[in-house]
Each structure stands twice: as C-alpha cells, then as structure tokens.
Amino acid sequence: MKIFVDENIPAITIRELKMLGHDIMDIRGTKNQGMTDEDIWGIVQKGERLLVTTDKGFIQKRYEKHKGMLIIRLKQPNRIKIHQKVMKAISFFSEKEWSGLTVVMQDAFHSVWKYKKQKS
C-alpha cells in the first residue's frame, strides 16, 4: 500500500511498515520537512496515498475523496503508543477498504468515516 507518514509518526513504525512491504513516503530530513497541512494534503492526493498522522486538523478532509486517512489522537502520546495504534489500525482494513476511509484511533474509542460521493 502507498502510505504518507507525517513527521510525527515514529521511525520504528516506518521501519515496520516498510518490512511489511508498504511503499512509504516520509519527508523527515528532506527539504519538505515542516511543510503546511495543505501542501501535505496535495502530496497525499496527487500520490494517491493513505495519510498517517497525529494532526487532528486533517479530520476536516474526511468528506473529500481520498485514499484513506489514519489519525492517531492520544491523551498522552509517546512513540510506543503511537506505533501500536498505527499497526493495529493498518491491520484492520485491506488496501481496498482504506480508500475513502477516515479512521481516528484514540486511547479507548475509535471513530471511522467512509467517504461517499455526493449526488449532484
């Protein structure tokens, strides 16, 4: 699966996703590090990638057509907790199921939205 990981996703998660055979785009350490959410959204959309982030601002994009969003929202996040939530969520859905899906993983409760094309 093609995945864009935001800068706040732990390196251990990126390594494990790569070991599972996913095509990972990570902008850490590149000239694009620190780019705006809108620029990130443009890259994600153009590359048709699943977005993995801890940035709650992306929830506003849930009603737009996309290839999937995984947003991790924890009260006291650390790299181990974030890693565990990402890996758990990735295992829940197949690549095909992720298209149009927005999943918010929280400490105890998880939310899921499915993009549906609006009728004209």
C-alpha positions in Angstrom: 0.0 0.0 0.0 1.2 3.5 -0.7 1.4 5.5 2.6 2.5 9.0 3.5 3.6 9.2 7.1 3.5 12.7 8.7 6.6 13.8 10.7 5.1 12.9 14.0 5.0 9.1 13.2 7.8 7.2 14.9 10.7 5.8 12.9 10.0 2.3 14.3 6.6 2.5 12.7 8.1 3.5 9.3 10.6 0.6 9.5 7.9 -1.9 10.3 5.6 -0.7 7.6 8.4 -1.0 5.1 9.2 -4.5 6.3 5.5 -5.4 5.6 6.1 -4.3 2.0 4.4 -0.9 2.1 5.6 2.0 -0.1 6.3 4.7 2.5 6.8 8.4 1.8 8.5 10.1 4.8 9.5 13.8 4.4 11.6 13.9 7.6 15.1 15.0 6.9 14.2 16.4 3.5 13.7 19.9 2.2 9.9 19.3 2.6 10.1 18.8 6.3 7.8 21.2 8.1 5.5 21.8 5.1 2.0 23.0 5.7 -1.0 20.7 6.0 -2.3 21.9 2.7 1.0 21.0 1.0 0.9 17.6 2.7 -2.7 17.1 1.5 -1.7 17.9 -2.0 1.1 15.4 -2.0 -1.1 12.7 -0.5 -3.8 13.4 -3.0 -1.5 13.5 -6.0 0.3 10.3 -4.9 -2.9 8.6 -4.0 -1.5 7.6 -0.6 -3.0 6.7 2.7 -2.2 9.5 5.2 -0.9 8.5 8.6 -0.7 11.4 11.1 -1.4 12.6 14.6 -2.6 16.0 13.3 -6.3 16.3 14.1 -6.7 19.1 11.5 -6.9 16.5 8.7 -10.2 15.3 10.1 -11.8 18.2 8.1 -10.8 16.4 4.9 -12.9 13.3 5.7 -15.7 14.4 3.3 -13.3 14.8 0.4 -12.4 12.0 -1.9 -9.1 10.4 -0.7 -7.2 7.1 -0.4 -7.6 6.9 3.3 -6.6 8.7 6.5 -5.4 7.3 9.8 -5.3 9.9 12.6 -3.9 9.0 15.9 -5.3 11.1 18.8 -4.0 10.0 22.3 -4.2 11.9 25.6 -0.6 11.2 26.5 1.1 10.1 23.3 4.5 8.5 23.1 6.3 6.7 20.3 5.3 3.3 21.5 1.6 4.1 21.9 1.5 5.8 18.5 3.3 2.9 16.9 0.9 0.3 18.4 -2.2 2.3 17.3 -0.9 2.7 13.8 0.0 -1.0 13.4 -3.3 -2.1 14.9 -5.3 0.2 12.5 -3.3 -0.8 9.4 -4.1 -4.5 10.2 -7.9 -3.8 10.5 -8.5 -2.9 6.8 -7.3 -4.1 3.5 -5.8 -1.7 1.0 -9.0 -1.6 -1.0 -11.0 -0.9 2.2 -8.8 2.1 3.1 -9.9 4.1 0.1 -12.2 6.8 1.3 -11.9 5.7 4.9 -11.0 8.0 7.8 -10.0 6.3 11.0 -9.3 8.1 14.2 -7.6 5.9 16.8 -8.0 7.2 20.3 -7.0 5.7 23.7 -10.1 3.6 24.2 -12.6 4.7 21.5 -12.1 4.7 17.7 -14.1 6.6 15.0 -14.5 5.6 11.4 -16.0 7.5 8.5 -16.3 6.4 4.9 -16.2 9.0 2.1 -19.3 8.8 -0.1 -19.6 10.7 -3.3 -22.3 13.3 -3.0 -25.2 13.1 -5.5 -25.5 16.0 -7.9 
